[in-house]
Amino acid sequence: MDDFIGPHRATTTNDFLELALGTPLDLWLGEDNETDEQRAAREAAARDILADDPGLFDRTTALAVETIGRTRPELLRLAPAARPAVTSRRSRRTRGKGMAA
C-alpha cells in the first residue's frame, strides 16, 4: 500500500520526515564523508532556510517531541536533578571576617 501526501508518494520514514520539513534530511544531518567545503555550503543553506522561515525550528522541534512521545515515551519522563548546595557570596564574605589573617 502506498501513502500519498498531496501529490507526493511517501514510502519510508525519511520520505515522511522530508515532506513534513519541506527539505531533504541530508541538509540538516549531513552526508557521510562530506568535505569541509560541502559542510560549509550545507550549513549556509540551512541558515538561509531558517532565516526565511523562522518558525521551522519550532515546528521541527514539536514534530521531534511528538514522534519521541509516540515511539519512545520513556525518553520524555524526566526526573528533576538534585541541585548542589550553593553558598551565597554574602555568607562567604561574612564568614571570613571573623577569621584571623
C-alpha positions in Angstrom: 0.0 0.0 0.0 1.3 3.4 -0.9 0.9 6.5 1.2 0.4 9.9 -0.5 0.7 13.3 1.0 -0.8 15.6 -1.7 0.9 14.6 -4.9 3.9 13.1 -3.1 4.4 9.4 -2.5 5.9 8.5 0.9 7.2 5.0 1.3 9.8 5.4 4.1 10.1 7.2 7.4 12.6 9.6 5.7 10.1 10.4 3.0 7.5 11.4 5.6 10.1 13.5 7.5 11.2 15.2 4.4 7.6 16.0 3.4 7.0 17.3 7.0 10.1 19.5 6.9 9.9 20.5 3.3 13.6 19.9 2.9 15.8 16.9 2.5 17.1 15.4 5.7 20.7 15.4 4.4 20.5 19.2 4.5 20.3 19.1 8.3 22.1 15.8 9.1 24.9 16.0 6.5 26.3 13.1 4.5 29.0 10.6 5.1 32.4 11.8 4.0 31.3 15.3 3.1 34.2 17.7 2.7 34.6 20.9 4.8 33.5 22.9 1.8 30.4 20.8 1.3 29.6 21.1 5.0 30.0 24.9 5.0 27.7 25.1 1.9 25.1 22.9 3.5 25.1 24.8 6.8 24.9 28.1 4.9 21.9 26.8 3.0 20.3 25.7 6.3 20.9 29.1 7.8 19.2 30.7 4.8 16.2 28.4 5.1 15.8 29.2 8.8 16.1 32.9 8.1 13.4 32.7 5.5 11.1 30.5 7.8 11.9 31.3 11.5 9.0 29.0 12.6 10.6 26.0 11.0 12.8 25.3 14.0 9.8 25.3 16.4 7.7 23.1 14.1 10.6 20.7 13.7 11.2 20.6 17.5 7.5 19.9 18.1 7.5 17.2 15.5 10.5 15.5 17.1 9.0 15.7 20.6 5.7 14.3 19.3 7.5 11.5 17.5 9.6 10.6 20.5 6.5 10.7 22.7 4.7 8.2 20.5 7.6 5.9 19.9 9.8 6.2 23.0 7.8 8.0 25.7 10.2 6.8 28.4 12.8 9.3 27.0 10.4 12.2 27.9 9.9 11.1 31.5 12.4 13.4 33.1 13.2 13.4 36.8 14.4 16.6 38.5 18.1 16.6 39.1 19.4 17.3 42.6 21.0 20.8 42.8 24.2 21.2 44.6 24.1 23.4 47.6 25.2 26.9 46.7 26.7 29.2 49.2 25.8 32.9 48.7 28.6 35.3 48.1 27.5 37.4 51.1 27.6 34.5 53.5 31.2 33.6 52.3 32.3 37.2 52.9 30.8 37.4 56.4 32.2 34.0 57.5 35.7 35.1 56.5 35.6 38.4 58.5 35.8 36.8 61.9 38.9 34.7 61.0 42.4 35.7 61.8 44.6 36.6 58.9 
